[in-house]
Amino acid sequence: MFNPFAAFAVVLVIAAAAFYATGKRRLGCWLQVLFPAILYGWVLGDRYIATEAKALCLSVLGLSLLAALRPRWPWLFWAAWLLNAFVCYILLYAIFFWKVFS
């Protein structure tokens, strides 16, 4: 079962780290903002998703945006990246491996 959103999320998270590590910090930081922004827009439109999940997506978006506004702070970028990677992992687990959703 192929999910284009999940594939796009994985590509965004990996591309953000690759651009940041190769010296294109500003591009890597702004690519990192796209994943939680799209995810927040996706969960905001669904009335069955809990308010806590929406608040988590909003906090991840805020941290990623703060990291994008401060691209010379590597610790902030990597903290936001780890949080994005964890949320991406949860998304992939829920889509592909959790039997309740399939």
DSSP file (Angstrom, degrees, kcal/mol; ACC not computed):
  #  RESIDUE AA STRUCTURE BP1 BP2  ACC     N-H-->O    O-->H-N    N-H-->O    O-->H-N    TCO  KAPPA ALPHA  PHI   PSI    X-CA   Y-CA   Z-CA
    1    1 A M              0   0    0      0, 0.0     2,-0.5     0, 0.0     0, 0.0   0.000 360.0 360.0 360.0 118.1    0.0    0.0    0.0
    2    2 A F        -     0   0    0      4,-0.0     0, 0.0     5,-0.0     0, 0.0  -0.803 360.0-169.6 -98.3 131.1    1.6    3.2   -1.2
    3    3 A N     >  -     0   0    0     -2,-0.5     4,-2.0     1,-0.1     5,-0.2  -0.964   9.4-160.5-119.5 113.4    0.8    6.5    0.6
    4    4 A P  H  > S+     0   0    0      0, 0.0     4,-2.4     0, 0.0     5,-0.2   0.842  90.9  54.9 -64.9 -32.6    2.1    9.6   -1.2
    5    5 A F  H  > S+     0   0    0      2,-0.2     4,-2.3     1,-0.2     5,-0.1   0.912 108.6  48.1 -66.3 -40.7    2.0   11.8    1.9
    6    6 A A  H  > S+     0   0    0      2,-0.2     4,-2.2     1,-0.2    -1,-0.2   0.909 112.7  48.1 -65.9 -41.6    4.1    9.4    3.8
    7    7 A A  H  X S+     0   0    0     -4,-2.0     4,-2.2     1,-0.2    -2,-0.2   0.908 112.2  49.4 -64.8 -41.2    6.7    9.2    1.0
    8    8 A F  H  X S+     0   0    0     -4,-2.4     4,-2.3     2,-0.2    -2,-0.2   0.878 109.5  52.5 -64.3 -38.2    6.7   12.9    0.7
    9    9 A A  H  X S+     0   0    0     -4,-2.3     4,-2.3     2,-0.2    -2,-0.2   0.917 109.7  47.7 -64.3 -44.3    7.2   13.3    4.5
   10   10 A V  H  X S+     0   0    0     -4,-2.2     4,-2.3     1,-0.2     5,-0.2   0.914 112.4  49.5 -63.6 -42.7   10.2   11.0    4.5
   11   11 A V  H  X S+     0   0    0     -4,-2.2     4,-2.7     1,-0.2     5,-0.2   0.903 111.2  50.1 -63.6 -41.2   11.8   12.7    1.5
   12   12 A L  H  X S+     0   0    0     -4,-2.3     4,-2.3     2,-0.2    -2,-0.2   0.924 111.5  46.9 -63.9 -44.5   11.3   16.1    3.2
   13   13 A V  H  X S+     0   0    0     -4,-2.3     4,-1.6     2,-0.2    -2,-0.2   0.914 116.9  43.1 -66.1 -42.5   12.8   15.1    6.5
   14   14 A I  H  X S+     0   0    0     -4,-2.3     4,-2.2    -5,-0.2    -2,-0.2   0.905 114.1  50.8 -69.8 -40.8   15.8   13.4    4.8
   15   15 A A  H  X S+     0   0    0     -4,-2.7     4,-2.8    -5,-0.2     5,-0.3   0.878 106.8  54.7 -65.4 -37.5   16.3   16.3    2.4
   16   16 A A  H  X S+     0   0    0     -4,-2.3     4,-2.1    -5,-0.2    -1,-0.2   0.926 111.2  44.5 -61.9 -44.2   16.3   18.9    5.1
   17   17 A A  H  X S+     0   0    0     -4,-1.6     4,-2.3     2,-0.2    -2,-0.2   0.890 113.5  51.2 -67.0 -38.6   19.1   17.1    7.0
   18   18 A A  H  X S+     0   0    0     -4,-2.2     4,-1.6     2,-0.2     6,-0.2   0.923 111.9  45.6 -66.1 -44.2   21.0   16.6    3.8
   19   19 A F  H  <>S+     0   0    0     -4,-2.8     5,-1.9     1,-0.2     4,-0.3   0.904 114.2  48.7 -65.6 -40.3   20.8   20.3    2.8
   20   20 A Y  H ><5S+     0   0    0     -4,-2.1     3,-1.0    -5,-0.3    -2,-0.2   0.906 111.7  49.1 -66.2 -40.0   21.7   21.5    6.3
   21   21 A A  H 3<5S+     0   0    0     -4,-2.3    -1,-0.2     1,-0.2    -2,-0.2   0.785 107.7  54.7 -71.6 -26.8   24.7   19.1    6.5
   22   22 A T  T 3<5S-     0   0    0     -4,-1.6    -1,-0.2    -5,-0.2    -2,-0.2   0.421 125.4 -96.0 -88.6   3.1   26.1   20.2    3.1
   23   23 A G  T < 5S+     0   0    0     -3,-1.0     2,-1.5    -4,-0.3     3,-0.2   0.339  94.2 115.3 104.7  -7.3   26.1   23.8    4.0
   24   24 A K     >< +     0   0    0     -5,-1.9     4,-2.2    -6,-0.2     5,-0.2  -0.556  35.1 159.6 -92.3  70.9   22.8   25.0    2.6
   25   25 A R  H  >  +     0   0    0     -2,-1.5     4,-2.6     1,-0.2    -1,-0.2   0.893  64.7  51.4 -65.5 -44.0   21.4   25.8    6.0
   26   26 A R  H  > S+     0   0    0     -3,-0.2     4,-2.2     1,-0.2    -1,-0.2   0.921 112.7  45.9 -63.2 -43.6   18.7   28.2    5.1
   27   27 A L  H  > S+     0   0    0      1,-0.2     4,-2.2     2,-0.2    -1,-0.2   0.910 113.2  50.3 -65.1 -42.0   17.2   25.8    2.5
   28   28 A G  H  X S+     0   0    0     -4,-2.2     4,-1.5     1,-0.2    -2,-0.2   0.894 110.5  49.8 -62.4 -39.9   17.4   22.9    4.9
   29   29 A C  H  X S+     0   0    0     -4,-2.6     4,-0.9     1,-0.2    39,-0.2   0.914 112.6  45.5 -66.2 -42.6   15.7   24.9    7.6
   30   30 A W  H  X S+     0   0    0     -4,-2.2     4,-0.8     1,-0.2    -1,-0.2   0.811 109.1  55.3 -75.1 -27.8   12.8   26.0    5.4
   31   31 A L  H  X S+     0   0    0     -4,-2.2     4,-0.8     1,-0.2     3,-0.5   0.860 103.4  57.5 -65.9 -33.6   12.4   22.5    4.0
   32   32 A Q  H  < S+     0   0    0     -4,-1.5    -1,-0.2     1,-0.2    -2,-0.2   0.796 100.4  57.1 -66.9 -27.2   12.0   21.3    7.6
   33   33 A V  H  X S+     0   0    0     -4,-0.9     4,-1.7     1,-0.2    -1,-0.2   0.791  94.6  67.7 -73.6 -27.6    9.1   23.7    8.1
   34   34 A L  H  X S+     0   0    0     -4,-0.8     4,-2.7    -3,-0.5     5,-0.3   0.897  93.5  56.1 -62.4 -42.1    7.1   22.2    5.2
   35   35 A F  H  X S+     0   0    0     -4,-0.8     4,-2.5     1,-0.2     5,-0.2   0.953 112.1  38.6 -60.8 -53.3    6.5   18.8    6.9
   36   36 A P  H  > S+     0   0    0      0, 0.0     4,-2.6     0, 0.0    -1,-0.2   0.833 115.2  55.6 -69.1 -26.5    4.8   20.1   10.1
   37   37 A A  H  X S+     0   0    0     -4,-1.7     4,-2.1     2,-0.2    -2,-0.2   0.936 112.3  41.2 -67.4 -44.8    2.9   22.8    8.1
   38   38 A I  H  X S+     0   0    0     -4,-2.7     4,-1.9     2,-0.2    -1,-0.2   0.905 116.0  50.7 -67.3 -40.9    1.4   20.2    5.8
   39   39 A L  H  X S+     0   0    0     -4,-2.5     4,-2.5    -5,-0.3     5,-0.2   0.899 109.7  49.9 -64.1 -40.9    0.8   17.8    8.6
   40   40 A Y  H  X S+     0   0    0     -4,-2.6     4,-2.1     1,-0.2    -1,-0.2   0.910 110.7  49.5 -65.5 -41.5   -1.0   20.5   10.7
   41   41 A G  H  X S+     0   0    0     -4,-2.1     4,-1.0     1,-0.2    -1,-0.2   0.854 111.8  50.6 -63.7 -33.4   -3.2   21.5    7.8
   42   42 A W  H  < S+     0   0    0     -4,-1.9     4,-0.3     1,-0.2    -2,-0.2   0.922 115.1  39.8 -71.0 -45.2   -4.0   17.8    7.3
   43   43 A V  H >< S+     0   0    0     -4,-2.5     3,-0.7     1,-0.2     6,-0.2   0.751 107.7  63.8 -78.5 -22.2   -5.0   17.2   10.9
   44   44 A L  H 3< S+     0   0    0     -4,-2.1    -1,-0.2     1,-0.2    -2,-0.2   0.855 101.3  51.2 -68.4 -33.3   -6.8   20.5   11.3
   45   45 A G  T 3< S+     0   0    0     -4,-1.0     2,-0.6    -3,-0.2    -1,-0.2   0.581  94.3  83.8 -80.0  -8.7   -9.3   19.5    8.7
   46   46 A D    X   -     0   0    0     -3,-0.7     3,-0.7    -4,-0.3    -1,-0.0  -0.846  58.3-165.9-100.2 121.1  -10.1   16.2   10.4
   47   47 A R  T 3  S+     0   0    0     -2,-0.6    -1,-0.1     1,-0.2    -4,-0.0   0.629  83.9  63.8 -80.9 -11.5  -12.7   16.4   13.2
   48   48 A Y  T 3  S+     0   0    0      2,-0.1     2,-0.4    -5,-0.0    -1,-0.2   0.591  80.6  94.1 -88.0 -10.7  -11.9   12.9   14.5
   49   49 A I  S <  S-     0   0    0     -3,-0.7     5,-0.0    -6,-0.2     0, 0.0  -0.670  84.4-109.7 -84.5 136.8   -8.3   13.7   15.4
   50   50 A A     >  -     0   0    0     -2,-0.4     4,-1.5     1,-0.1     3,-0.3  -0.157  16.9-118.9 -66.4 156.3   -7.9   14.7   19.1
   51   51 A T  H  > S+     0   0    0      1,-0.2     4,-2.3     2,-0.2     5,-0.2   0.816 112.9  61.0 -64.0 -31.9   -7.1   18.3   20.1
   52   52 A E  H  > S+     0   0    0      1,-0.2     4,-2.2     2,-0.2    -1,-0.2   0.882 102.6  50.7 -65.2 -37.8   -3.9   17.1   21.7
   53   53 A A  H  > S+     0   0    0     -3,-0.3     4,-2.3     2,-0.2    -1,-0.2   0.880 110.2  50.1 -66.5 -37.8   -2.6   15.8   18.4
   54   54 A K  H  X S+     0   0    0     -4,-1.5     4,-2.1     2,-0.2    -2,-0.2   0.894 110.5  49.6 -66.8 -38.8   -3.4   19.1   16.8
   55   55 A A  H  X S+     0   0    0     -4,-2.3     4,-2.2     2,-0.2    -2,-0.2   0.875 109.7  51.9 -67.1 -37.0   -1.5   20.9   19.6
   56   56 A L  H  X S+     0   0    0     -4,-2.2     4,-2.3     2,-0.2    -2,-0.2   0.922 110.0  48.3 -64.1 -44.2    1.5   18.6   19.1
   57   57 A C  H  X S+     0   0    0     -4,-2.3     4,-2.2     1,-0.2    -2,-0.2   0.889 111.5  50.8 -63.4 -38.2    1.5   19.4   15.4
   58   58 A L  H  X S+     0   0    0     -4,-2.1     4,-2.2     2,-0.2    -1,-0.2   0.877 110.2  48.9 -67.8 -37.3    1.3   23.1   16.2
   59   59 A S  H  X S+     0   0    0     -4,-2.2     4,-2.3     2,-0.2    -2,-0.2   0.888 111.1  49.7 -70.4 -37.6    4.2   22.9   18.7
   60   60 A V  H  X S+     0   0    0     -4,-2.3     4,-2.3     2,-0.2    -2,-0.2   0.901 111.4  50.4 -64.4 -40.2    6.4   20.9   16.2
   61   61 A L  H  X S+     0   0    0     -4,-2.2     4,-2.3   -25,-0.2    -2,-0.2   0.903 110.1  50.2 -63.1 -41.5    5.5   23.6   13.6
   62   62 A G  H  X S+     0   0    0     -4,-2.2     4,-2.2     2,-0.2    -2,-0.2   0.910 111.4  47.1 -64.5 -42.9    6.5   26.4   16.0
   63   63 A L  H  X S+     0   0    0     -4,-2.3     4,-2.1     2,-0.2    -1,-0.2   0.899 113.2  49.1 -65.8 -40.2    9.9   24.7   16.8
   64   64 A S  H  X S+     0   0    0     -4,-2.3     4,-1.9     2,-0.2    -2,-0.2   0.882 111.2  50.0 -66.6 -37.9   10.6   24.2   13.1
   65   65 A L  H  X S+     0   0    0     -4,-2.3     4,-1.8     2,-0.2    -2,-0.2   0.891 109.6  50.9 -67.6 -39.2    9.7   27.8   12.3
   66   66 A L  H  X S+     0   0    0     -4,-2.2     4,-1.0     1,-0.2    -2,-0.2   0.896 110.1  50.0 -63.6 -39.7   12.0   29.0   15.1
   67   67 A A  H  < S+     0   0    0     -4,-2.1     6,-0.2     1,-0.2    -1,-0.2   0.851 109.2  52.3 -66.5 -34.0   14.8   26.9   13.7
   68   68 A A  H  < S+     0   0    0     -4,-1.9    -1,-0.2     1,-0.2    -2,-0.2   0.835 107.8  50.9 -71.0 -31.6   14.2   28.3   10.3
   69   69 A L  H  < S+     0   0    0     -4,-1.8    -1,-0.2     1,-0.3    -2,-0.2   0.711 116.9  41.6 -77.5 -19.0   14.4   31.8   11.6
   70   70 A R    ><  +     0   0    0     -4,-1.0     3,-1.5    -5,-0.1    -1,-0.3  -0.618  67.4 161.7-122.9  69.9   17.7   31.0   13.3
   71   71 A P  T 3   +     0   0    0      0, 0.0    -1,-0.1     0, 0.0    -2,-0.1   0.660  69.2  64.3 -69.8 -13.8   19.6   28.9   10.7
   72   72 A R  T 3  S+     0   0    0      1,-0.1     3,-0.1    -3,-0.1    -5,-0.0   0.419  81.4  85.5 -89.9   3.4   23.0   29.4   12.4
   73   73 A W    <>  -     0   0    0     -3,-1.5     4,-1.8    -6,-0.2     3,-0.5  -0.822  56.4-178.4-101.6  93.5   22.0   27.6   15.6
   74   74 A P  H  > S+     0   0    0      0, 0.0     4,-2.6     0, 0.0     5,-0.2   0.841  78.1  59.0 -65.4 -32.7   22.7   24.0   14.7
   75   75 A W  H  > S+     0   0    0      1,-0.2     4,-1.8     2,-0.2     5,-0.1   0.877 107.2  47.9 -63.6 -35.7   21.5   22.6   18.1
   76   76 A L  H  > S+     0   0    0     -3,-0.5     4,-2.4     2,-0.2    -1,-0.2   0.899 111.5  49.9 -71.3 -41.0   18.1   24.1   17.4
   77   77 A F  H  X S+     0   0    0     -4,-1.8     4,-2.7     1,-0.2    -2,-0.2   0.947 113.3  45.3 -61.2 -47.9   17.9   22.7   13.9
   78   78 A W  H  X S+     0   0    0     -4,-2.6     4,-2.4     2,-0.2    -1,-0.2   0.832 111.4  52.6 -70.1 -30.9   18.9   19.2   15.0
   79   79 A A  H  X S+     0   0    0     -4,-1.8     4,-1.8    -5,-0.2    -1,-0.2   0.932 113.8  43.4 -65.9 -44.8   16.4   19.3   18.0
   80   80 A A  H  X S+     0   0    0     -4,-2.4     4,-2.5     2,-0.2    -2,-0.2   0.879 113.3  53.0 -66.4 -37.0   13.6   20.3   15.6
   81   81 A W  H  X S+     0   0    0     -4,-2.7     4,-2.9     2,-0.2    -2,-0.2   0.914 107.8  50.0 -66.0 -42.1   14.8   17.7   13.1
   82   82 A L  H  X S+     0   0    0     -4,-2.4     4,-2.2     2,-0.2    -1,-0.2   0.899 111.8  48.5 -62.4 -39.6   14.8   14.9   15.7
   83   83 A L  H  X S+     0   0    0     -4,-1.8     4,-2.3     2,-0.2    -2,-0.2   0.913 112.6  48.2 -66.5 -41.8   11.3   15.9   16.7
   84   84 A N  H  X S+     0   0    0     -4,-2.5     4,-2.5     2,-0.2    -2,-0.2   0.909 111.2  50.5 -63.1 -41.9   10.2   16.0   13.0
   85   85 A A  H  X S+     0   0    0     -4,-2.9     4,-2.3     2,-0.2    -2,-0.2   0.885 110.2  50.3 -64.4 -37.8   11.8   12.6   12.4
   86   86 A F  H  X S+     0   0    0     -4,-2.2     4,-2.3     2,-0.2    -2,-0.2   0.917 111.5  47.1 -66.3 -43.0   10.0   11.2   15.4
   87   87 A V  H  X S+     0   0    0     -4,-2.3     4,-2.3     2,-0.2    -2,-0.2   0.884 111.6  51.9 -65.3 -37.7    6.6   12.5   14.2
   88   88 A C  H  X S+     0   0    0     -4,-2.5     4,-2.6     2,-0.2    -2,-0.2   0.899 108.7  51.1 -63.8 -40.7    7.4   11.1   10.8
   89   89 A Y  H  X S+     0   0    0     -4,-2.3     4,-2.7     2,-0.2    -2,-0.2   0.918 109.8  49.4 -61.6 -44.5    8.2    7.7   12.4
   90   90 A I  H  X S+     0   0    0     -4,-2.3     4,-2.5     2,-0.2    -2,-0.2   0.907 111.1  50.4 -61.8 -41.5    4.8    7.8   14.2
   91   91 A L  H  X S+     0   0    0     -4,-2.3     4,-2.2     2,-0.2    -2,-0.2   0.927 112.1  46.3 -62.1 -45.9    3.1    8.7   11.0
   92   92 A L  H  X>S+     0   0    0     -4,-2.6     4,-2.7     2,-0.2     5,-0.6   0.897 112.6  50.3 -65.2 -40.0    4.7    5.8    9.1
   93   93 A Y  I  X>S+     0   0    0     -4,-2.7     4,-1.7     1,-0.2     5,-1.6   0.922 111.9  47.8 -63.0 -43.7    4.0    3.4   11.9
   94   94 A A  I  <5S+     0   0    0     -4,-2.5     7,-0.2    -5,-0.2    -2,-0.2   0.868 117.4  42.1 -66.6 -35.9    0.3    4.4   12.0
   95   95 A I  I  <5S+     0   0    0     -4,-2.2    -2,-0.2    -5,-0.2    -1,-0.2   0.931 129.7  19.4 -77.3 -45.6   -0.1    4.1    8.2
   96   96 A F  I  <5S+     0   0    0     -4,-2.7    -3,-0.2    -5,-0.2    -2,-0.2   0.778 130.2  28.4-101.5 -28.7    1.8    0.9    7.5
   97   97 A F  I  <<S+     0   0    0     -4,-1.7     2,-0.7    -5,-0.6    -3,-0.2   0.647  87.6  92.6-116.0 -15.9    2.2   -1.1   10.6
   98   98 A W    >>< -     0   0    0     -5,-1.6     3,-1.1     1,-0.2     4,-0.6  -0.724  58.4-155.7 -87.0 117.6   -0.7   -0.5   13.0
   99   99 A K  T 34 S+     0   0    0     -2,-0.7     3,-0.3     1,-0.3    -1,-0.2   0.669  85.4  70.4 -69.4 -17.5   -3.4   -3.0   12.3
  100  100 A V  T 34 S+     0   0    0      1,-0.2    -1,-0.3     2,-0.2    -6,-0.0   0.868 102.4  43.9 -67.5 -34.4   -6.2   -0.9   13.7
  101  101 A F  T <4        0   0    0     -3,-1.1    -1,-0.2    -7,-0.2    -2,-0.2   0.604 360.0 360.0 -86.7 -11.0   -5.9    1.5   10.8
  102  102 A S     <        0   0    0     -4,-0.6    -1,-0.2    -3,-0.3    -2,-0.2   0.482 360.0 360.0 -97.2 360.0   -5.7   -1.1    8.1
